[in-house]
């Protein structure tokens, strides 16, 4: 899923309100677990919510929505393709509005919630952990370009240098004939090697330009370049970083299967995300007392988001965040009933602020700020 598609989906979801309610479903589906604990958790949570539903029309609407969910994950049938599944289903007896997305990355847990609005924080966290990136696999004679998003990978293009024509043939020196002078002593081998090296450099430079064009067109968050020795560094220099950051990794993957490439890309994306999170919390600390400044803690951050002053929300993704009383927050559109984490995320999406959940060491650096902060626009 491309970045523009993600942005549009999140905007639609945060603007969606239903008087009858919406069921939000996140499923961590592990096909290798024969016990199917995800299916048990799904059914138990649906049953619990049904018990809390008033009888008659409201109950019938709930049963219709729950029936659609269970039909998607049949008891005796094969589960749908994908490790993670996200659904938003309106409570309506007939033709309920529903939005489903499947992906190769899984949410943190299987959970079902009911409220007047979609519950989007886990989806935002998935989008942050599995950004839309490009991967260039580079060797001296071949380049492969792949697209990776939410654990899914596909090859976009492949280029290979072709050696044909007289220029690509190794020249042989004439042998000296005894008794007829010295003959020819210079070998064409060095000239051939120089031409070959020059053409390889030209090949990689030209392909790097094509990759830069794809990076710009697809708006990848990052481009990851893999190769041996100096090849990824030289290739990355030719690509430039005008359309986004370029990262270099010393792994020769040009002949690897897509599944192997996907595993390596996912591992490196985690490292890139952690490094970016450390930079963000460092930027937050540097912004304290400087202009345009930073909002620190729950209250300041909520207010900055509600007023549209926040450009980048950063929060501890490991915290569930308890509900807080709606003190002095009447300006946030009546969303004071939302859990804090959901409230922060929805306000960020509604005001076009970037959102980054952080974990482990970067998250610990937000402890003194109640686990949340925002860099400000003004």
Buried (B, 14 or more C-beta within 10 A) or exposed (E): BEBEEBEEBBEEBBEBEBEBBBBBBBBBBBEEEEEBEBBEBBBEBBEEBEEEBEEEEBBBBBBBBBEBBBEBBEEEEEBEEBBBBBBBBBBBBEEBEBBBBBBBBBBBEBBBBBBBBBBBBBBBBBBBBBBBBBBBBBBBBBBBBBBBBBBBBEEEBEBEBEEEEEEEEEBEEEEEEEEEEEEEEEEBEEEBEEBBEEBBEEBBBEBBEBBBEBBEEBEBBBBBBBBBEEBBEBBBBBBEBEBBEBBBBEBBBBEBEBEEBBBBBBEBBEEBBBEBBBEBBEBBEEBEEEEEBBBBBBBBBBBBBBBBBBBBBBBBBEBEBEEBEBEEBEEBEEBBEBBBBBBBBBBBBBBEBBBBBBBEEBBBBBEEBBBBBBBBBE
